[in-house]
Amino acid sequence: MVSAALYAMGIARLWPRAGPGRGVHARRTLAFTAAWLATAGALVGPLDALSSHLFSAHMVQHEVLMIVAAPLFVISRPLGAWAWALPLAGRRAIGQFFHRPAWRTPWLLITGPLAAWIVHALALWLWHVPAWFDAALANDGIHALQHACFLFSALLYWWSIFGVGSQRNGGAAMASLFTTMIHTGALGALLTLSPVAWYPAYATRTLAFGLDPLEDQQLGGLIMWIPAGTAYIACGLATAARWLQRHERLQRPA
């Protein structure tokens, strides 16, 4: 709620001065709105309640955070709108802070293609270890930490794909998307093809929905394997097209 309120305040201050769509493009505002709604839909309401009873619903929740909300937040570039919600002195202080080497150097390091890929992959695989996953189901604090890890690591990952400077490194972005599709698909396949249910916490919860725990796990694995993999392929194709277009523009004679 705070992020949405600050964004709305920033736009309400910026656009009357600069003109509608200037400073923060209308497409980015739409992207932020869609990202915020996706996050709220995943974490609040029926899907969140259902995720306590069905692993497949839990998987939908995580995929919405990682492959819908996170890339849309990155594309929206909300920092500019948030800054405009602050008084002039606050905007200047934020601008000076983000240009300091003490901030920029670690940020550039952690959002590099390899580092972001590793952080995102570790978050995905470690939180699907049965002991960790069941601990998140049993404790609200650990559950919140799990969601935060998924969203934060996904934000880093998608920044390495769509963030500032990523167009100059399209080859690395495509390699990152391709290899992420492979390892997430592998995890989805393991969940789908496993002959045993991994998560005992769901053992007595799924029958009320007409699924046994193994069928529920297989459905969740398919969600990670097919739709999520398709999303990475689509982003990879879009990144390749963008990279080729930029290369063609650079090759044209002045």
N, C-alpha and C positions, 0 to 999 in steps of 0.2 A: 504493500500500500504506500509506503514512504517513497519508494522509487517512482511509482506512477504519479504520485502527487507532485514530487519535485520536477518530474518531466513536464507535466501539464503546466506548472508554474513557469518553468523556463520558456516553453513555447509561447505562453501567454504574454511574456515580457519581450521575447525576441521578435516575433512576427509582426506585431504592431509597429516596431521600429524599422526592421529591415524589409518587411514585406512578406506576405504569405509564401512559405516554401523556401525562403532565403535564409542562409545561415544553417538551418537544418532542413534538408529537403523533405517534401511531403512523403516521398517513398520511404524515407528512414523513419518518419513518424508512424507510418502504417506498419513498418516492420517491428518497431518497438511495441506498438499496441498489440500486434499479433503474438509477439514473444511473451508479453506480460499475460495475455489471456491464456496462452498455452501453459505457462507456468502455474497460473492460478487454477486452471482446469486439472492439472496433474496433481497438485498438492492439496487442493481444497475441494470438497464435495464428494459426489458418489464414487469417482474413480479411486480416491484415496481410501475411502471406507472399504471398497471392494478389494483393494490390494492386500488387505489384512486377511482375506479369506481365499484368494486365488493368486497363485504365482503368476499366471498369465496376465492378470490385471496389473500386478506389480511390474511386470516387464513392460507393458504398455506405458505405465507411468514413467519408468526410467527412460524409455526411448523418446517419449515426448520431451522430456527435459534435455536429452542429449542431442537429438537430431532434428528437433523442431525449434524449441525455445532458444537453445544456445546459439545456433548459427544466426537466427533472426536478431538476437541481442547484439551480436557482433556486427552484423550488417547495419543495424540502426545507429551505431556510434552514439550512445546516449549521453556521453560525458559532456558534450557541448550544451545540450539542453539542460542537464542538471546544473552546470555551472551558471547558466543564466537565471536559475532560481535563486541564486545567492546575490547579496549586495556586491557592488563593484569591487570593494576591497577583498571580498572572499574569492571573486573570480580571478583577480590578479594573483592572490596567494596560491590558488590551485594551479594556475598556469605556470608560475615560477617553480612550484613543487615538481610538476611532471616534466620539467625541462632540466632538472638536476641530474647529474650523472649518478648520484647515489640511488636514484629511482630508475632511471632509464637503462642503466647497465644490467641490473638483475632482470628487469622486465624484458629486455631484448633477449636475454639468455633463456628465460623460462618459456618465452613464446616462440623460440626458434623451432623449426620443423621437428628436429629430433627430440628435443626436450619435451615439447608439448605432446608429441606422439607417445613418449614413454610414460609421462604422467597420466595421460588419458587411459592408456592400456593397463597400467597398474591399477588404477581406480576400478576399471571394469572387471578385471580378472579377480582381484583380491576381494572385492565385495560380493562376488559370486561363490567364494569359498563357503561351503555349507555352514561352518561354525560362525562365520562373520554374518552371513545372511540371516541365520536364525537369531543371532544376537540383536540384529536390527529390528526384527519382528517382535522381540520380547521387551525392548526398551525404547521408549519414545526419543530419548536423547541420542542414542546410537542411530536410530532411524533417521533423525534429522541430520546427523553427521553424514550418513550414507548419501542422502539426497544432496547435501552440500558438496560432497566430494564429486559426485557425478556431474553436477551442474558446473562447478568451478573448473574441473579438469576438461569438460567439454568446451567451456568458454575459451580456455587456453588453446585447446586443439583447433577450434574453428577460427580463432584469431590468426593462427599460423597459416590457415588456408585463405581467409578472406580479409585479414587485417591489413594495416598500412604496410606497404612494401612487399606484400605477398605476390603481386603481379610480376615483380622482377625475378621471382623464384618459382615460376610455374611448374618446373620439373619436380622440385621437391614437394610441392603441394599435391601434384598428381600421384607421386610415389607414396606420400602419406595416406592419401585417400584409398589407394589400391591396397596397401598393406593393412590398413585399418579394416577394410571390408573383409580381408582374408581372416584376420584374427578374431574379429567379432563373429564372422560366419562360422569359424571353427568352434567358438564357444556355444553358439546357437545350435550347431550340429551335435555337439556333445550332449547338450541338454535334451535335444530331440531324440537322439538315437540311444541314449542310456537305457539299459534294461531295469534300472532301479531309480526310485525317486531320491533326489539329493537332499531335500529340505524337510526334515521330520515335523517342523512346526506346522506344515500344511496338511499333515496326514489326516487329521480329523475335521478339517475345515472345508474341503472341496466337495464332499459328498452331497451337501445341501444344494449344490449347483449342478448336480448330475454328472460330475466328473470325479474319477478317482485321482489320487495325487500324481500318478505317473502320466495320465492323460493331460492333466493341467500343466505339468512340466513340459510335456511335448509341445503343447500349444504355445507356451511361453518361449520355448526354444525356436519354434518356427517364426515367431514374431521378430526375434532378434536376427534370425538367419536370413529371411526373405525380404520383408519390407525394409528393414534397416539396411541390409546389403544393397538393395535397390537405390536407396537414398544416397549412399556413398558413390555408387556408379553414376547416378545422375549428376552429382556435384563434381565428380571427376571429369565427366564429359563437358560440363559447363566451364570448368577451370581450363581444360585443354582448348576449348574454343576461344576463351578470353586470351589465353597465352598466345595462340596462333595469330589472333587479330592484332595484338600488340606487336608481335614480331613482324607482321606484314607492314604495319605502320612505320616501324623503325627502318625497314628495308626500302621504303619508298624514297626516291630522290627528292631533294628539297625543291 
